[in-house]
Amino acid sequence: METIADELRMSPRTFQRRLKESGTTYQALLDEVRREAACRLLGNTDLDAGEVALRWASRS
């Protein structure tokens, strides 16, 4: 979260407040990005669901 806040030129606390004002959280956004990336991998590659899951598990 700190890296993204830095890229947006705001403090992590301000970033959290802005997300809250928008009705979301950092974790919700992260989950959405991960879900979309997994769907792209499943739809555009020969990877099966287990392989996609392993790729994301290794990033955490």
VEXPA-684350 format. One record per residue: residue number from 1; z, x, y of N, C-alpha, C in turn. Coordinates in Angstrom, 2 decimals, decimal comma, always signed. Layout:
! residues N
  resi     n.c3     n.c1     n.c2    ca.c3    ca.c1    ca.c2     c.c3     c.c1     c.c2
   NUM        Z        X        Y        Z        X        Y        Z        X        Y
...
END
This chain:
! residues 60
  resi     n.c3     n.c1     n.c2    ca.c3    ca.c1    ca.c2     c.c3     c.c1     c.c2
     1    +0,00    +0,83    -1,18    +0,00    +0,00    +0,00    +0,00    +0,88    +1,25
     2    +0,74    +1,98    +1,20    +0,83    +2,85    +2,37    -0,54    +3,43    +2,73
     3    -1,32    +3,78    +1,72    -2,65    +4,33    +1,98    -3,54    +3,31    +2,69
     4    -3,51    +2,09    +2,24    -4,33    +1,05    +2,86    -3,84    +0,76    +4,27
     5    -2,54    +0,69    +4,45    -1,99    +0,47    +5,79    -2,43    +1,59    +6,73
     6    -2,39    +2,84    +6,24    -2,85    +3,97    +7,05    -4,32    +3,81    +7,43
     7    -5,14    +3,42    +6,46    -6,57    +3,24    +6,72    -6,81    +2,14    +7,75
     8    -5,94    +1,15    +7,77    -6,05    +0,05    +8,74    -5,34    +0,39   +10,05
     9    -4,77    +1,59   +10,11    -4,07    +2,08   +11,30    -2,90    +1,19   +11,70
    10    -2,09    +0,87   +10,67    -0,87    +0,11   +10,93    +0,21    +0,58    +9,97
    11    +1,43    +0,26   +10,29    +2,53    +0,64    +9,42    +2,52    -0,25    +8,18
    12    +3,11    +0,23    +7,09    +3,20    -0,62    +5,90    +3,91    -1,94    +6,18
    13    +4,94    -1,91    +7,02    +5,67    -3,14    +7,35    +4,77    -4,13    +8,10
    14    +3,99    -3,64    +9,05    +3,06    -4,51    +9,77    +2,02    -5,08    +8,81
    15    +1,54    -4,24    +7,91    +0,57    -4,69    +6,91    +1,16    -5,81    +6,08
    16    +2,42    -5,64    +5,63    +3,08    -6,69    +4,86    +3,21    -7,98    +5,66
    17    +3,57    -7,86    +6,94    +3,70    -9,06    +7,78    +2,36    -9,77    +7,93
    18    +1,30    -9,00    +8,14    -0,03    -9,61    +8,28    -0,45   -10,32    +7,00
    19    -0,16    -9,72    +5,88    -0,49   -10,37    +4,61    +0,29   -11,67    +4,47
    20    +1,57   -11,63    +4,81    +2,41   -12,83    +4,72    +1,88   -13,93    +5,64
    21    +1,47   -13,54    +6,85    +0,90   -14,51    +7,80    -0,37   -15,15    +7,22
    22    -1,08   -14,39    +6,40    -2,31   -14,90    +5,77    -2,03   -15,67    +4,49
    23    -0,75   -15,72    +4,10    -0,38   -16,48    +2,91    -0,60   -15,74    +1,61
    24    -0,58   -14,41    +1,66    -0,77   -13,64    +0,44    +0,16   -12,44    +0,42
    25    +0,06   -11,67    -0,65    +0,86   -10,46    -0,79    -0,06    -9,33    -1,22
    26    +0,45    -8,11    -1,09    -0,31    -6,96    -1,54    -0,60    -7,08    -3,03
    27    +0,41    -7,47    -3,80    +0,23    -7,58    -5,25    -0,83    -8,62    -5,59
    28    -0,85    -9,74    -4,88    -1,86   -10,78    -5,14    -3,26   -10,25    -4,86
    29    -3,42    -9,50    -3,76    -4,72    -8,92    -3,46    -5,14    -7,90    -4,50
    30    -4,19    -7,06    -4,90    -4,47    -6,06    -5,92    -4,88    -6,72    -7,23
    31    -4,17    -7,76    -7,63    -4,51    -8,49    -8,85    -5,92    -9,08    -8,77
    32    -6,26    -9,62    -7,61    -7,59   -10,22    -7,43    -8,69    -9,16    -7,54
    33    -8,49    -8,03    -6,92    -9,48    -6,95    -6,98    -9,64    -6,46    -8,41
    34    -8,53    -6,29    -9,11    -8,59    -5,85   -10,50    -9,30    -6,87   -11,38
    35    -9,01    -8,15   -11,16    -9,64    -9,22   -11,94   -11,16    -9,23   -11,71
    36   -11,56    -9,12   -10,45   -12,99    -9,11   -10,13   -13,69    -7,89   -10,73
    37   -13,04    -6,73   -10,67   -13,63    -5,52   -11,25   -13,76    -5,66   -12,76
    38   -12,75    -6,21   -13,40   -12,80    -6,41   -14,85   -13,93    -7,38   -15,22
    39   -14,08    -8,43   -14,46   -15,16    -9,39   -14,73   -16,52    -8,74   -14,57
    40   -16,67    -7,88   -13,55   -17,94    -7,16   -13,38   -18,21    -6,25   -14,58
    41   -17,18    -5,54   -15,04   -17,36    -4,66   -16,20   -17,75    -5,46   -17,43
    42   -17,10    -6,58   -17,63   -17,40    -7,41   -18,80   -18,81    -7,98   -18,74
    43   -19,25    -8,31   -17,53   -20,57    -8,94   -17,39   -21,72    -7,97   -17,29
    44   -21,44    -6,74   -16,90   -22,53    -5,80   -16,62   -22,53    -4,54   -17,48
    45   -21,66    -4,49   -18,47   -21,62    -3,33   -19,36   -21,49    -3,80   -20,80
    46   -21,54    -2,87   -21,70   -21,37    -3,19   -23,12   -19,90    -3,09   -23,55
    47   -19,01    -2,90   -22,59   -17,59    -2,78   -22,93   -17,03    -4,13   -23,37
    48   -16,16    -4,10   -24,36   -15,50    -5,35   -24,76   -14,19    -5,49   -23,97
    49   -13,54    -6,62   -24,12   -12,33    -6,91   -23,35   -11,25    -5,86   -23,57
    50   -11,10    -5,39   -24,79   -10,09    -4,38   -25,09   -10,35    -3,07   -24,37
    51   -11,62    -2,67   -24,31   -11,98    -1,43   -23,62   -11,75    -1,55   -22,12
    52   -12,07    -2,70   -21,57   -11,83    -2,94   -20,14   -10,34    -2,90   -19,86
    53    -9,55    -3,53   -20,71    -8,10    -3,53   -20,53    -7,54    -2,11   -20,58
    54    -8,03    -1,31   -21,49    -7,57    +0,07   -21,60    -7,91    +0,87   -20,34
    55    -9,07    +0,64   -19,78    -9,46    +1,34   -18,54    -8,48    +1,02   -17,42
    56    -8,10    -0,26   -17,29    -7,19    -0,64   -16,21    -5,78    -0,20   -16,49
    57    -5,38    -0,20   -17,76    -4,02    +0,24   -18,11    -3,84    +1,72   -17,81
    58    -4,90    +2,50   -17,97    -4,79    +3,93   -17,72    -4,70    +4,25   -16,24
    59    -5,04    +3,32   -15,37    -4,97    +3,52   -13,91    -3,60    +3,21   -13,35
    60    -2,82    +2,43   -14,06    -1,51    +2,00   -13,55    -0,49    +3,10   -13,62
END
